[in-house]
């Protein structure tokens, strides 16, 4: 019995029909982002291990695929084992997102880039996840980032461009949840969490949709019961408002916060920034609903301000997100560069998109006799190949109908049935619409 051969776990093959569908969706995304002034770049799939594990990738650093150093001797292996450093055998790794490579790209090319650079980057990334529905070890990310713009203009442009891309794909029922890391930091301080405990507290709050309020509070109470109880009250007070949707306006944000928290200067400033973003997006014709979610964390530790996440009613997970990460590029460059980004979770949205029509170009399947010389076949193909037309040669089988049905399913529009006399005069070849030929 033959052994079943599959791709590595968490990775997939795509047959031609699936590949064409994915490329049509990507084309729509590229078209939308280009219209908003973003320029596409490309970075290597491999980065230095030290860069990938510099503390900027959050928990994703633990999921990085490492590449073993080349030409290691037995003594090198033993020395690496004795060191206890899990990366001692690795000097390179596969990228786990597109943000860390972008930060390195900016540091490398800053002298040739404009002061404000609008970047578009689409490509595969790799994480050693536990494979499950909607979560793969190799997947495509679609990122836009604005580097060098410190004001809310960056957030507004990203949200408008991201919304336009999703709407162009028919995903106009998405909702964008918005928060600010500065608000979260103020919340934790108000609750009584010590500064050194706050990063871990954010990790617990980020699990809210998985373990619920009681689970979050139980985790937090292990180190600080009093602070945990205070945040418990806040989470309970927010539950109904979040469910109904808190409008993203300065007034609604402040009104939703507990008394004593809403009066803090840092809170007022952050709420004002979010209100400014909402006004700008509305003025720009943003088509997706924006709501304030005070429990939104986003897992990456590099976020410094506005954060956002895209929800779709038919998806159990977020289908996009991003935020401001002003401190990352400076770690490579030696000087601070404001940065903000938005990422579409391509693997999660591609199955939500209704079938997109293929470009209206002729696609011709050419049926030739099995005895026809190869040179004659190529002469016919040369005659039929004109700009914008796709041509496939097929030796005529016994069952022509099955072949033509398959060709129709693959997007072919016409068939040419070649007879001997047409080889000498290819101009006499006629194209018949598929569905009318036997």
N, C-alpha and C positions, 0 to 999 in steps of 0.2 A: 504494500500500500504506500502511495506517495506521501511524503511528508509535506504538510502545509507550510508554505514559506510566506511569512509576513514581514512588514517593516519592523524596525525596533519599536518597543513599547512606547506609546505616546507620540509616535511619528506616523505620518500617513503618506500613501501614494495618492495621486489625483489622476483619474482617467481623463482623456481629452475633453469630454463634455464638462466635467467639474472644473478643470483648469480654465476653460474658456469662460465659464460663469464667474470664477474668482477674478479673472483678469478684467471682465466687464465691470465688476463692482469696484475694483481698484482704479480703473480708468475714470469712473465717476468721481471717486474721491480726489484723485489727482486733478481733475478738471476743476472741481470746486475750489480746491486749495490754491491752484494757480491763479484763478480769477481773483482771489483775495491777496495776491501779491507774494505768495510763498515760493521759494526757489528750492528745487530738489537737489540734495546732496547724496553722496554714498560714502559709507565708512566700512572698514574691514569687519568681517564677522568675528575676528580674533583681536583681543586686546591683551596688554601685559597683565599678568596676575596681580601684581601690586596695585595697579589701577583699578581692576575689578573688585579688589578687596580693600579699598581705601576707606570704607565706612560710609560711602555715599549711596550704596544700593540697598540698605536696610536688610531685611531677612532674605532678599533675593541673592545676596552674596553667598549664603549657605547653599543655594541651589545651582551655583555656577558649575559648568562642566570644565574641568581642568585638562590641560594638554601636557603630557609628560615631556620633560626635557629630552632632547635628542642626544644619543651617543653616551648614555650613562654607563659607567663601569660598575662592577659588583661593589667596589668600595664606596662609590657614590650612593648606591642604594642603601647600604648599611648606615652610612653617615646620615642620610635623610631619615631613616627609621629611628636612629638614636636621638635625633634632634627633637622629635615629638611635634614637629611643625607639619601639618597636613599639606602645606603647599611647597614643602622643600623639594619635591620631585617635579614641580610644575613652574614654568616661567610664563606660560600663556594660558588663556582660557577663552571659551566661546562667550560672546556677549549675552547678557541676560536681559538687557533692555537696550533702547536706543539713546537714552539720556546720558549715560556715562560716556559712550563714544562721542556724542555731540559735544560734551564739555571738553574732551580731549581735542576734538576737531577745531573747536573755537580757539583753544590755546595754541594749536599748531598754526592756524591760518589767520590769526587776528589781524596781522598786518595787511592782508589783501581783502578783508571783508569790510562792508560798510559799518558805521558805528552802531546802527540798529540793523540786525540781520534777521530776516524772516526765513526760517529753515523748514523744509519739508523732507522727511526721511521715511522711507517705507522699506521694510526688509524683515527677514526672519531673525528670531532670537531663540535662545535655548535655555531651558531651566530643568533641573532634575526633579521635576514635580512627581507626585504620585498620580499617574494618569487616571482620568475619570471624565465623565461627560462634560464637554466644554473646556477641559483643561488638558493641555498637551505639553509635551517636552520640546517640541519645535512648533513655533507659531509665528504669524506675521503681525507686526505692529505698524501702525500708520500714525506718525508723530508730526505735529507742527510745533515750532518753538519760536519765540521772539526773544532775541538776545540783545541786551544793551538798552532796553526801554524800561525805566524805573516806575513810570506812572501806570494808572489803571487802563491806559490805552492798550497795553499788552493784553490784559485779561479780556477787555471788550473785543478786541480783534480776534483773539483765539476762540472765544465763545461764539462770535458771529460766524467765523469760518467753519468751526466744527458743526454748528447747527445747520449751516447751509449744506455741508457734505451729507449729513444724516437725512435732511429733508430731501435732497436730490435722489436719495436711495429709497424714498417712500417711508422713512422712519420718523414721521412727523408727530408720533405719539410719545416720543421720548421726553423725559423730564430731566433737567439738570439740577442736581442738588449742590448747594454752594455753602462753604463755611470758610473760616480763616484760622490758621494755626495760632495767630496771636490771640484770638478769642479763646481757643482751647487752653492755651497757656495761662491766660487770666483766670479761666474757670478752675483749673487745677490749683492755682495759687489761692484763689478764694476759698476753695474747699479745704485747703490746709495741707496739700501734698508738698513735701519738701522738694526743692529743685532737682535733686539727684534721683527722686522717685518718679518724676513726671514722665520721662520717656517710657518707662514700663507701664505707667498708668494709661498712657495713650494707646499702647499695644493692647491692653485689656479692653478699653473702650471700643477699639476697632473691631473687636469680636462680637459687638452687640447683636448683629444680625444672625450670628451663629449660636451663641450661648445664652442670649437673652439678658434682660436687666439683672435678674438674680445671679446669673453666672458671672457677669462683670463685677457686680458688687462683692461677691464672694472672693474673687481673685484680689480685688483691691483691699478688702478687709484683712487679708492675711498680714499686711504690713502696716496698715493705718485704718483701723475700724472707724474712727471718728470722721476722717475725711471721706471714707467710703460711704458712710451714712448720708453725708451732705450731698454727695453726687447722686446717691440713690434717690433723694428727694427731687433733685433737678431732673433726672431722667424720667421719673414718674410724671412730673409736671409737664414735660415736653411731649409725652407720648401722644396725646390727642392732637396737639398742634402739628406735630410732624406728620401724622396720618392725614390730616386735612390739607396740609401744605401751608407753611408759613411764607407769606410774600417776601421777596427779596427787596426790602426797602429799609432804610435806616430806622424809621419809626417802628416798623413791625419787628425788626431784629431786636431792638432795645426793649420793646414791650414784652418780648418772649423770654427775656432773661430774668433771673431772680433779682429781687431788690437787694441792693448792696453790690451786686456784680455789674449791673447796668450803668452804675454811676462812675465806674472806674475810667480814668482818662484813656487808658489803652484800649478799653472796650469801646468807648465812644469813637475813638479814631478808627478802629477796625470796622465797626458797623458803618461809619461814614464812607469808608473805602468801598465796602460791598454795595452800599446804596448807589454810589457813583458808577460802579460797574453796571448795575442793573439799569440805571437811567441811560447809560451809553448804549447798551445792547438793545434796549427798546428803541432808542433813536435810530439805530442802525438797521431796524427791521428784523430783529431776531425772531425766529419763528417757533422756537421751543420754549416751554415754560421753565422759568427759573424760580427755585424755592430755596429758602434758608433751612439748613439742617444742622443744628448745633451739635449733633452727635457724629457728624462726618469727620473722619480722621485722615484717611488715606495712609497706607502703611509705611510709605517711604519716609525715612528720617530726614531727608534733605529739604522738605518743604518748609518755607519760611513765612508765607502769607496766605493769600487766597488759595483755596483748594476746591475742586469741583469733581463731580462724578455723574455719569449719565446712566439713567435707568430706563428700561423699556418694559412695558407691561407683560410682554411674553417671554421675558428672560428672567431667570432667577438670580442672575449676577449682573454686576455693572457691565455696560457695553462700551464704556469710555471714561476718561477722567484726566486729571492733571492738576496743575497748580504752579505757584511761584516758588522758585528754588534759587534765591539770590546768592547763596553762599557756595555753590558747587564749583563754578568755573574758576573762581578766585583761588581755589586750592590747587589748580593746575597752572594758572597763569601768574599767580603772585599779586594780582590786583582784582578787586571785586568787579563783577560784571552782572548787572541785573538779568534775570532769566525767568521765563514763564513758558509752560508747555501744555499741550493738549494731545491726548492719544486716543485713537479709536481702537477698540478691541476687535480686530478684523474677524477673528475666528468666531466671535460671538454674534457679530452683526450679519455675517455673510449668509447664515441660514435664516435670518429674519427677513432678508430682502426678497421681495417677489421677483419672479423671473424677469430679467431685463432683456429687451430686444437686442439682438445682434445688429451690428452695423449693416445697413442695407447695401451690401456689395454682392455681386454675383459670386457664387461658389459652384464650380462645375466639376462633376465627376465624369471622367472620360472612359468609356468602355471600348477596349481594343481587343482584337482577336489574339489568342494565345500564340499564334504562329507569326504574328507581325514582328518584323525585325526591330530590335531596340532602337536603331538609328531612326527608323520611320516613326516610332512612338515619340521620340524626342522632338522630331520635326513637327509633329502635330501639337505637342505641348507648347513649343515655342510660339506657334501661331496663336494659340489660345491665351497665352500669358500676357495680359495687358494690365496696366496699373489699376489696382483696386479689385482685381479678380483673383479668386483662389482656385487652383486647378489640382485635381488628384487623378492620377492614372490608375485604372483598375482593369486587370485582365478579365474578359467576360466569363463569368461562371455559368454553370448549368442553370442555377436558380437566380435569375437576374432580379426578381422581385425582392428577395431578401436583402440583396446588396443595396438596391435603391431605397428600400425602407430604412436601412441603417444610415445611408447617406443623408436622407431627409432628416432623421433624428439628430444628425451631427451638424446640421445647418446648411447643407448643400441645397442650392436652389434650382440647378439645371443639370441636364445630362446631355452628353454628346456621344453618339454611337458611330464609331469610325468604321468605314468600309474601305476596301483596298483602293478604290479609285480616288478617295478623298486624300490619301497620302500624297499623291502626285499633285493635287490641287487643293491644299488645305482651306482655301477661301470658300469652298463649297460646304464646309462643315456647318451644320445647323445646331443650335442649342434648343432643347425642348425643356419646358418647365417640369420639374419633378412632380410626380403625381399624375402626369398625363402620358408617361412612358411605361412600356411593358418590358 
